[in-house]
Amino acid sequence: MDRIELILSELLILAKPQDLKFERENLSSLIEEVKTLIDTQAIMNNVQIYILNEYQDLVVKCDRNQLKQVFINFLKNAIEAMPEGGIVTIEIKKLGTNKLKIFFKDTGIGIPQSILKRIGEPFFTTKENGTGLGIMISKQIIENHNGTVHFWSDKKGTMIEVILPIDNKQ
């Protein structure tokens, strides 16, 4: 019953149009908040999280809580991919004048290509207690923010690239 309830609640997030509150947010502070939230889990799993960011003033128009949900999901997945510990790097780069890239890189064992191509399919999961909806919901949230998300993986780890528009308006 608990499992059914968890799946249904995640499906409702997808089915029910959220009242998105798009506001101008500083991406650096958003990423720092997410890191602070996830740091305890990272430390308990012998994982270090580093942020590489030359741009402290990048602003995105977003629903803060939804982007946080996405970034937390990506970081939790990275931590779980490194049961022996490792490093997660969050790198923020500009892409031209009106977009930015956020890379989430881990030093885990990587994702086999047969599984990588199925990431984001509803109900596809490799986790014992997973619903198979986390990545799908995360991709939908990024798309709702006029962004894209891509996944790469090899035996040295996995990289997730999120591209979002910059809000250049003052």
C-alpha positions as CSV (number, residue, x, y, z in Angstrom):
1,M,0.0,0.0,0.0
2,D,2.8,2.4,0.8
3,R,4.5,1.7,-2.5
4,I,1.2,2.3,-4.4
5,E,0.7,5.6,-2.5
6,L,4.2,6.7,-3.4
7,I,3.7,6.0,-7.1
8,L,0.3,7.7,-7.1
9,S,1.6,10.8,-5.4
10,E,4.4,11.0,-8.1
11,L,1.9,10.4,-10.9
12,L,-0.3,13.2,-9.5
13,I,2.6,15.6,-9.7
14,L,2.8,14.8,-13.4
15,A,-0.9,14.8,-14.1
16,K,-2.0,17.9,-12.1
17,P,-0.8,21.2,-13.6
18,Q,1.2,22.9,-10.9
19,D,0.7,26.5,-10.1
20,L,4.2,27.4,-11.2
21,K,5.6,30.5,-9.6
22,F,8.2,31.8,-12.0
23,E,10.4,34.3,-10.4
24,R,13.9,35.6,-10.9
25,E,16.3,33.5,-8.9
26,N,20.1,33.6,-8.5
27,L,21.3,30.2,-9.7
28,S,24.4,30.2,-7.4
29,S,22.4,30.6,-4.2
30,L,19.8,28.0,-5.4
31,I,22.7,25.4,-6.0
32,E,24.3,26.3,-2.7
33,E,21.0,25.7,-0.9
34,V,20.6,22.3,-2.6
35,K,24.2,21.4,-1.6
36,T,23.5,22.3,2.0
37,L,20.3,20.1,2.0
38,I,22.1,17.1,0.6
39,D,25.5,17.5,2.4
40,T,24.5,15.3,5.4
41,Q,23.6,12.4,3.1
42,A,26.7,12.9,1.1
43,I,29.0,12.9,4.2
44,M,27.3,9.7,5.5
45,N,28.1,8.0,2.2
46,N,31.7,9.3,2.0
47,V,30.8,11.5,-0.9
48,Q,32.3,15.0,-1.4
49,I,30.3,17.6,-3.4
50,Y,32.2,20.4,-5.2
51,I,30.7,23.4,-7.0
52,L,32.7,25.0,-9.8
53,N,31.1,28.3,-10.7
54,E,32.8,31.4,-12.2
55,Y,29.4,33.2,-12.5
56,Q,27.9,34.3,-9.2
57,D,25.3,36.5,-10.8
58,L,23.5,34.2,-13.2
59,V,19.7,34.7,-12.9
60,V,17.1,32.2,-14.1
61,K,13.3,32.7,-14.3
62,C,12.1,29.6,-12.5
63,D,9.9,27.9,-9.9
64,R,12.5,27.7,-7.2
65,N,11.1,24.6,-5.4
66,Q,10.7,22.7,-8.7
67,L,14.3,23.3,-9.7
68,K,15.5,22.4,-6.2
69,Q,13.5,19.1,-6.5
70,V,15.3,18.3,-9.8
71,F,18.8,19.1,-8.5
72,I,18.2,17.2,-5.3
73,N,17.0,14.2,-7.3
74,F,20.2,14.3,-9.5
75,L,22.4,14.6,-6.5
76,K,20.7,11.8,-4.6
77,N,21.1,9.5,-7.6
78,A,24.8,10.4,-7.9
79,I,25.3,9.6,-4.2
80,E,23.5,6.3,-4.5
81,A,25.7,5.5,-7.6
82,M,28.8,5.6,-5.4
83,P,28.3,3.2,-2.5
84,E,32.0,3.2,-1.7
85,G,32.1,7.0,-1.7
86,G,33.4,9.4,-4.4
87,I,33.1,12.9,-5.7
88,V,30.2,14.8,-7.2
89,T,31.1,18.0,-9.1
90,I,28.4,20.6,-10.0
91,E,29.8,22.9,-12.7
92,I,28.0,26.0,-14.0
93,K,29.0,27.5,-17.3
94,K,27.6,30.1,-19.7
95,L,26.4,28.9,-23.1
96,G,26.4,32.0,-25.3
97,T,24.8,35.1,-23.9
98,N,21.3,33.7,-23.0
99,K,21.8,30.2,-21.8
100,L,23.6,28.3,-19.1
101,K,24.8,24.8,-18.5
102,I,24.8,22.9,-15.2
103,F,26.8,19.7,-15.2
104,F,26.3,17.1,-12.4
105,K,29.3,14.7,-12.6
106,D,29.9,11.8,-10.4
107,T,32.8,9.3,-10.1
108,G,30.5,6.3,-9.8
109,I,30.7,3.0,-11.7
110,G,28.6,4.5,-14.6
111,I,25.4,3.3,-16.2
112,P,25.5,0.6,-18.9
113,Q,24.3,1.8,-22.3
114,S,21.4,-0.5,-22.3
115,I,20.1,1.2,-19.1
116,L,21.2,4.7,-20.1
117,K,19.0,4.7,-23.2
118,R,15.9,3.8,-21.0
119,I,16.5,6.6,-18.5
120,G,13.3,8.7,-18.2
121,E,11.0,5.9,-19.3
122,P,8.0,5.8,-16.9
123,F,8.3,3.1,-14.2
124,F,11.8,2.0,-15.4
125,T,14.1,1.8,-12.4
126,T,17.1,-0.2,-11.2
127,K,16.5,0.7,-7.6
128,E,14.8,-1.7,-5.3
129,N,12.5,0.9,-3.8
130,G,12.4,3.3,-6.8
131,T,9.3,4.2,-8.7
132,G,10.9,4.9,-12.0
133,L,9.4,8.4,-12.1
134,G,12.1,10.6,-10.6
135,I,14.1,11.2,-13.8
136,M,10.9,11.5,-15.9
137,I,9.5,14.1,-13.6
138,S,12.8,16.0,-13.5
139,K,13.0,16.0,-17.3
140,Q,9.4,17.4,-17.4
141,I,10.3,20.1,-14.9
142,I,13.3,21.2,-16.9
143,E,11.3,21.2,-20.1
144,N,8.6,23.4,-18.4
145,H,11.5,25.8,-17.7
146,N,12.3,25.9,-21.5
147,G,15.4,23.8,-20.8
148,T,16.8,20.5,-21.8
149,V,18.6,17.6,-20.0
150,H,21.1,15.1,-21.3
151,F,22.8,12.0,-19.8
152,W,26.2,10.6,-20.5
153,S,27.9,7.7,-18.7
154,D,30.9,5.5,-18.9
155,K,32.9,3.4,-16.4
156,K,34.4,6.6,-14.9
157,G,31.0,8.0,-13.9
158,T,27.9,9.7,-15.1
159,M,27.3,13.3,-16.2
160,I,24.0,15.1,-16.4
161,E,23.8,18.3,-18.4
162,V,21.0,20.7,-17.8
163,I,20.6,23.7,-20.1
164,L,18.4,26.6,-19.0
165,P,17.7,30.1,-20.3
166,I,19.3,33.0,-18.5
167,D,17.0,35.8,-17.4
168,N,19.0,38.9,-18.6
169,K,16.3,41.4,-17.7
170,Q,17.1,43.6,-14.7
